[in-house]
Amino acid sequence: MKRYKSRIAISLEAPERTRLEKLIFERKFKNLSQAIRAAITEFLNKPELNSKTSGG
């Protein structure tokens, strides 16, 4: 199955951008997109998000 990427635009406060750039500088991520994708994936995989039932 082919996976497609979508583009989105976000606005970051300066401190958030600086923290992400520091992670890139420390070679934790290759670029901002990779860092943001990792953060979103981690957030979406949180158990408390996945355990809630709809229809509450």
N, C-alpha and C positions, 0 to 999 in steps of 0.2 A: 504494500500500500504506500503510495507516495504521500509525503507530508508537505503541506504548504504552509508558508509563514505569512502572517499578516503584518502590515505596518500599522503602528499606532503612534500618536504623538502624546507626550506627557510633559508636564511642567514640574520642575523640581526647585525647591528652595536651595539657595547657595550651599548651606551646610550639608544637605543630602548629596548634592552633586560632588562636593569636596570629598565626602566619605567614600563615595563610589570610585572616584578617581584615585583615591589612595589605594583601594583594593586592586585596581588595575596596575598602578605603579608597583605594588608589591607582588605582581604577577599572579594574583589569585584568579583574575579573569583577563581575557584578551581585550575586551572592549566594554563600553557601557551597555550595549544590547545584551551581551552575555551575562553581565552582572544583574541586570534587571530581570531577564528571563529566569535566572536562578532564584531570585527573590520571589518572583510570582509563583514559580513552581513550589518552592518551600511553603509559601503561604497557602496555596491551594491544597497541599498535601497534609495540612494540619488535621489531626484526628477530630478536633472539636468541630471543624467545618464539615467533615464527612459523616459524622455520627448523628447529626441533626436530621430529624424526619420532617418531611413536609406535611402540612395540614394540621399544624399545631395548636 
